[in-house]
């Protein structure tokens, strides 16, 4: 059976994600995959997994709302609990709370119990690359060449709760995602009540990032730049802007595992 994975193609680096997904499948002998650009609810409905690319999160949310795609996206992530991966702007959209944002100017999908700080590292001219240790890629795996462009960070891991993150609604310049409840055995199986930190960028490294040059982070605990909670995976950086398909291959295995569970449960 062919497994269809979509990349939200409203704005941003969706083409680059498609290319690396294809490369990951070919390099790792993962058969029977179809990768499509998603612009409509009908295209989204075909997908077993979805990537939200880097770009402009505000523009993506506005176009999604005008395309009648915002609510189906929330259902995909939070009701059906299918695998989803957000990079940079995608991470912002998948957060339950985002600051440095005027209310009414940004809509969130949600799914990750985190607050993100938008554009944490500054303007696009202050972009940089840093080698990241990513243990989830396997013991002894070479560092990943992470590209940060106007990147957000996970500023705070929020307590898991049913319903909206009410404590976040009281903060100024902060938007909060609406509540949705998982439905079905497969969705319940993909739900997690805690956020797992998968990667951090050391504080000395993040402090010199505004110099706009490559850096070599040390092992000190620092800014959270990759997280996972159940079916939702988010990275501050842009794997799609490298030639390294390892994260894409790892995520495709996550999608395949979720498909296997749904097939076993008959959903």
Kinemage of the C-alpha trace (Angstrom):
@kinemage 1
@onewidth
@group {chain A} dominant
@subgroup {mainchain}
@vectorlist {calphas} color= white
{ca unk a 1} P 0.000 0.000 0.000
{ca unk a 2} L 1.336 3.425 -0.945
{ca unk a 3} L 1.744 5.857 1.949
{ca unk a 4} L 1.065 9.489 1.041
{ca unk a 5} L 2.937 12.241 2.859
{ca unk a 6} L 2.099 15.876 2.239
{ca unk a 7} L 4.009 19.125 2.565
{ca unk a 8} L 1.928 22.238 3.214
{ca unk a 9} L 2.536 24.323 0.099
{ca unk a 10} L 0.937 27.673 0.899
{ca unk a 11} L 4.258 29.502 1.298
{ca unk a 12} L 7.865 28.773 2.231
{ca unk a 13} L 10.363 25.985 1.543
{ca unk a 14} L 7.890 23.234 0.610
{ca unk a 15} L 9.707 22.214 -2.592
{ca unk a 16} L 12.945 21.614 -0.679
{ca unk a 17} L 11.139 19.322 1.770
{ca unk a 18} L 9.650 17.303 -1.085
{ca unk a 19} L 13.102 16.759 -2.580
{ca unk a 20} L 14.658 15.613 0.695
{ca unk a 21} L 11.725 13.306 1.446
{ca unk a 22} L 12.273 11.642 -1.930
{ca unk a 23} L 16.003 11.401 -1.245
{ca unk a 24} L 15.396 9.898 2.207
{ca unk a 25} L 13.063 7.249 0.795
{ca unk a 26} L 15.503 6.327 -1.975
{ca unk a 27} L 18.601 6.211 0.232
{ca unk a 28} L 16.910 4.090 2.889
{ca unk a 29} L 15.074 1.747 0.520
{ca unk a 30} L 11.689 2.833 1.860
{ca unk a 31} L 9.193 1.633 -0.794
{ca unk a 32} L 5.732 2.780 -1.798
{ca unk a 33} L 5.791 6.439 -0.799
{ca unk a 34} L 4.028 9.337 -2.493
{ca unk a 35} L 4.939 12.931 -1.664
{ca unk a 36} L 2.474 15.671 -2.554
{ca unk a 37} L 2.051 19.421 -2.160
{ca unk a 38} L -0.966 20.256 0.023
{ca unk a 39} L -3.090 23.331 -0.680
{ca unk a 40} L -6.647 22.072 -0.176
{ca unk a 41} L -8.586 20.083 2.437
{ca unk a 42} L -9.043 17.328 -0.145
{ca unk a 43} L -5.267 16.970 -0.610
{ca unk a 44} L -4.750 16.999 3.156
{ca unk a 45} L -7.311 14.217 3.578
{ca unk a 46} L -5.149 11.916 1.434
{ca unk a 47} L -2.144 12.253 3.740
{ca unk a 48} L -0.873 9.854 6.391
{ca unk a 49} L 1.663 12.468 7.523
{ca unk a 50} L 2.318 16.166 6.964
{ca unk a 51} L 5.266 18.564 6.970
{ca unk a 52} L 4.823 22.267 7.759
{ca unk a 53} L 7.826 23.993 6.144
{ca unk a 54} L 9.880 26.992 7.070
{ca unk a 55} L 8.719 30.376 5.796
{ca unk a 56} L 6.445 33.072 7.223
{ca unk a 57} L 4.138 31.624 9.864
{ca unk a 58} L 1.763 34.607 9.793
{ca unk a 59} L 1.360 34.362 6.018
{ca unk a 60} L 0.841 30.600 6.216
{ca unk a 61} L -1.895 30.939 8.821
{ca unk a 62} L -3.673 33.714 6.888
{ca unk a 63} L -3.604 31.784 3.609
{ca unk a 64} L -4.716 28.593 5.387
{ca unk a 65} L -7.685 30.425 6.896
{ca unk a 66} L -8.678 31.951 3.539
{ca unk a 67} L -8.320 28.528 1.872
{ca unk a 68} L -10.600 26.885 4.451
{ca unk a 69} L -7.633 24.749 5.452
{ca unk a 70} L -6.948 25.961 8.981
{ca unk a 71} L -9.629 23.898 10.716
{ca unk a 72} L -8.795 20.724 8.748
{ca unk a 73} L -5.160 21.214 9.774
{ca unk a 74} L -6.174 21.434 13.432
{ca unk a 75} L -8.231 18.273 13.037
{ca unk a 76} L -5.329 16.487 11.314
{ca unk a 77} L -2.923 17.317 14.133
{ca unk a 78} L -5.070 17.380 17.265
{ca unk a 79} L -8.179 15.287 16.560
{ca unk a 80} L -6.891 12.531 14.250
{ca unk a 81} L -3.368 12.820 15.680
{ca unk a 82} L -1.571 11.933 12.460
{ca unk a 83} L 2.211 12.477 12.310
{ca unk a 84} L 3.208 16.073 11.615
{ca unk a 85} L 6.585 17.812 11.502
{ca unk a 86} L 7.073 21.577 11.603
{ca unk a 87} L 10.342 23.331 10.745
{ca unk a 88} L 10.941 26.922 11.908
{ca unk a 89} L 7.660 28.636 10.917
{ca unk a 90} L 6.046 25.204 11.099
{ca unk a 91} L 7.188 24.873 14.706
{ca unk a 92} L 5.527 28.209 15.525
{ca unk a 93} L 2.244 27.031 13.987
{ca unk a 94} L 2.342 23.778 15.970
{ca unk a 95} L 2.942 25.472 19.324
{ca unk a 96} L 0.092 25.920 21.776
{ca unk a 97} L 1.421 29.417 22.561
{ca unk a 98} L 3.585 31.936 20.699
{ca unk a 99} L 4.813 35.286 21.960
{ca unk a 100} L 6.167 38.386 20.236
{ca unk a 101} L 2.882 38.259 18.312
{ca unk a 102} L 0.039 40.764 18.164
{ca unk a 103} L -3.303 39.187 18.961
{ca unk a 104} L -5.352 38.825 15.810
{ca unk a 105} L -2.250 38.779 13.599
{ca unk a 106} L -1.366 35.098 13.877
{ca unk a 107} L -3.389 31.901 14.150
{ca unk a 108} L -1.929 28.711 15.593
{ca unk a 109} L -2.703 25.078 14.895
{ca unk a 110} L -1.289 23.749 18.151
{ca unk a 111} L -0.356 20.238 19.206
{ca unk a 112} L 2.853 20.926 21.141
{ca unk a 113} L 2.512 22.005 24.778
{ca unk a 114} L 5.172 24.701 24.414
{ca unk a 115} L 5.499 28.456 24.166
{ca unk a 116} L 7.739 29.568 21.321
{ca unk a 117} L 9.662 32.802 21.071
{ca unk a 118} L 9.443 33.986 17.471
{ca unk a 119} L 12.538 35.249 15.640
{ca unk a 120} L 14.653 34.543 18.710
{ca unk a 121} L 17.937 34.907 16.845
{ca unk a 122} L 17.112 38.139 15.058
{ca unk a 123} L 16.802 39.142 11.427
{ca unk a 124} L 17.506 37.095 8.302
{ca unk a 125} L 20.911 38.751 7.922
{ca unk a 126} L 21.833 37.212 11.263
{ca unk a 127} L 21.327 33.642 10.056
{ca unk a 128} L 23.911 31.008 10.942
{ca unk a 129} L 24.730 27.320 10.809
{ca unk a 130} L 25.715 25.129 13.757
{ca unk a 131} L 26.526 21.413 14.093
{ca unk a 132} L 23.934 19.767 16.355
{ca unk a 133} L 24.205 16.516 18.229
{ca unk a 134} L 20.949 14.640 17.596
{ca unk a 135} L 20.914 11.405 19.625
{ca unk a 136} L 17.615 10.295 18.084
{ca unk a 137} L 19.469 9.756 14.786
{ca unk a 138} L 21.432 6.940 16.420
{ca unk a 139} L 24.403 6.442 18.708
{ca unk a 140} L 27.569 7.906 17.236
{ca unk a 141} L 25.726 9.711 14.429
{ca unk a 142} L 27.695 12.655 12.984
{ca unk a 143} L 26.521 16.123 13.979
{ca unk a 144} L 23.725 17.555 11.878
{ca unk a 145} L 24.417 20.817 9.943
{ca unk a 146} L 21.522 22.836 11.372
{ca unk a 147} L 20.593 26.043 9.515
{ca unk a 148} L 18.927 28.801 11.582
{ca unk a 149} L 17.102 31.602 9.729
{ca unk a 150} L 14.988 34.000 11.833
{ca unk a 151} L 14.518 30.941 13.984
{ca unk a 152} L 12.186 30.536 16.951
{ca unk a 153} L 13.080 28.610 20.086
{ca unk a 154} L 10.972 26.738 22.605
{ca unk a 155} L 10.924 29.277 25.415
{ca unk a 156} L 8.888 27.201 27.850
{ca unk a 157} L 7.443 23.708 28.100
{ca unk a 158} L 3.855 24.078 29.269
{ca unk a 159} L 1.930 21.732 31.549
{ca unk a 160} L -0.272 19.339 29.621
{ca unk a 161} L -3.948 20.016 30.113
{ca unk a 162} L -7.200 19.313 28.374
{ca unk a 163} L -8.538 22.421 26.758
{ca unk a 164} L -6.872 25.716 25.945
{ca unk a 165} L -3.705 26.862 27.717
{ca unk a 166} L -5.591 29.355 29.866
{ca unk a 167} L -2.510 30.673 31.689
{ca unk a 168} L -1.000 31.754 28.377
{ca unk a 169} L -4.038 33.796 27.358
{ca unk a 170} L -3.249 36.335 30.057
{ca unk a 171} L 0.160 37.221 28.581
{ca unk a 172} L 0.602 40.288 26.393
{ca unk a 173} L 1.591 39.854 22.722
{ca unk a 174} L 0.878 36.135 22.992
{ca unk a 175} L -1.495 34.009 20.934
{ca unk a 176} L -2.849 30.634 22.002
{ca unk a 177} L -4.125 27.727 19.917
{ca unk a 178} L -7.755 26.629 20.257
{ca unk a 179} L -8.557 23.364 21.996
{ca unk a 180} L -9.307 20.106 20.189
{ca unk a 181} L -9.734 16.573 21.571
{ca unk a 182} L -8.336 13.398 20.058
{ca unk a 183} L -10.907 10.949 18.680
{ca unk a 184} L -10.463 7.232 18.109
{ca unk a 185} L -8.132 4.539 19.407
{ca unk a 186} L -5.333 5.376 16.959
{ca unk a 187} L -5.482 9.060 17.892
{ca unk a 188} L -5.422 8.216 21.592
{ca unk a 189} L -2.389 5.986 21.038
{ca unk a 190} L -0.562 8.883 19.343
{ca unk a 191} L -1.319 11.341 22.163
{ca unk a 192} L 1.341 12.133 24.770
{ca unk a 193} L 1.041 14.194 27.934
{ca unk a 194} L 4.638 15.421 27.977
{ca unk a 195} L 7.079 17.132 25.624
{ca unk a 196} L 10.416 15.432 24.958
{ca unk a 197} L 13.402 17.706 24.315
{ca unk a 198} L 15.402 16.257 21.412
{ca unk a 199} L 18.036 18.949 20.868
{ca unk a 200} L 19.417 22.132 22.421
{ca unk a 201} L 21.750 24.853 21.218
{ca unk a 202} L 24.204 25.947 23.873
{ca unk a 203} L 23.709 29.429 25.282
{ca unk a 204} L 27.217 30.641 24.397
{ca unk a 205} L 26.490 29.582 20.828
{ca unk a 206} L 23.101 31.244 20.704
{ca unk a 207} L 24.492 34.448 22.179
{ca unk a 208} L 27.002 34.885 19.346
{ca unk a 209} L 24.537 33.801 16.670
{ca unk a 210} L 23.706 37.413 15.893
{ca unk a 211} L 27.219 37.797 14.505
{ca unk a 212} L 25.942 35.920 11.451
{ca unk a 213} L 28.656 33.278 11.267
{ca unk a 214} L 28.963 29.520 11.728
{ca unk a 215} L 29.478 28.366 15.291
{ca unk a 216} L 30.623 25.295 17.183
{ca unk a 217} L 28.374 24.848 20.224
{ca unk a 218} L 29.668 23.213 23.376
{ca unk a 219} L 27.748 20.746 25.553
{ca unk a 220} L 26.143 23.243 27.940
{ca unk a 221} L 22.370 23.183 28.216
{ca unk a 222} L 20.892 25.949 26.156
{ca unk a 223} L 18.020 26.943 23.906
{ca unk a 224} L 15.570 24.178 22.993
{ca unk a 225} L 15.530 23.734 19.212
{ca unk a 226} L 13.886 20.310 18.673
{ca unk a 227} L 10.969 18.708 20.511
{ca unk a 228} L 8.482 15.893 20.129
{ca unk a 229} L 5.144 15.216 21.781
{ca unk a 230} L 3.306 12.148 20.581
{ca unk a 231} L 2.513 12.592 16.902
{ca unk a 232} L 3.983 16.124 16.715
{ca unk a 233} L 7.653 16.863 15.961
{ca unk a 234} L 9.158 20.341 15.693
{ca unk a 235} L 12.554 21.824 14.848
{ca unk a 236} L 13.681 25.454 15.059
{ca unk a 237} L 16.115 24.924 12.225
{ca unk a 238} L 15.759 24.079 8.517
{ca unk a 239} L 16.822 20.497 7.640
{ca unk a 240} L 15.254 21.060 4.220
{ca unk a 241} L 17.956 23.623 3.376
{ca unk a 242} L 20.759 21.052 3.693
{ca unk a 243} L 21.593 18.022 1.608
{ca unk a 244} L 21.329 15.832 4.693
{ca unk a 245} L 18.229 13.601 4.574
{ca unk a 246} L 18.756 11.793 7.896
{ca unk a 247} L 16.016 13.605 9.821
{ca unk a 248} L 13.590 13.130 6.946
{ca unk a 249} L 14.356 9.388 6.904
{ca unk a 250} L 13.891 9.176 10.695
{ca unk a 251} L 10.548 10.975 10.458
{ca unk a 252} L 9.308 8.759 7.615
{ca unk a 253} L 9.860 5.777 9.900
{ca unk a 254} L 7.678 7.540 12.469
{ca unk a 255} L 4.965 7.909 9.833
{ca unk a 256} L 5.260 4.262 8.841
{ca unk a 257} L 4.946 3.175 12.470
{ca unk a 258} L 1.794 5.290 12.859
{ca unk a 259} L 0.311 3.814 9.667
{ca unk a 260} L 1.014 0.311 10.955
{ca unk a 261} L -0.849 1.070 14.188
{ca unk a 262} L -3.842 2.487 12.315
{ca unk a 263} L -3.945 -0.563 10.042
{ca unk a 264} L -3.782 -2.875 13.059
{ca unk a 265} L -6.670 -1.013 14.684
{ca unk a 266} L -8.602 -0.901 11.428
{ca unk a 267} L -8.664 2.914 11.275
